[in-house]
Amino acid sequence: MSESEKILTIEKLSAGYKSGRQEKNVFSNVNATAARGELVAVIGRNGSGKSTLLRTITGLQRYSAGKIYFEKNQIKQN
């Protein structure tokens, strides 16, 4: 896949939840790419972090490490 075809790039992404003073990572060090027109599925067991990953990519949830690029522009956290 060439760089011009990539629409989504995820590099070393880690995310989870805070409970009081403790932070629980649901997933860490995730790398992925998706090309324009490509069909992508996220599969896994219940509680494996699928919804957390999608919420993180869409900006609904903060991440603790890594980078997300959409159409070569980095998605930054507020």
Secondary structure, 3 states (H helix, E strand, C coil): CCCCCEEEEEEEEEEEEEECCEEEEEEEEEEEEEECCCCCCCCCCCCCCHHHHHHHHCCCCCCCEEEEEECCEECCCC
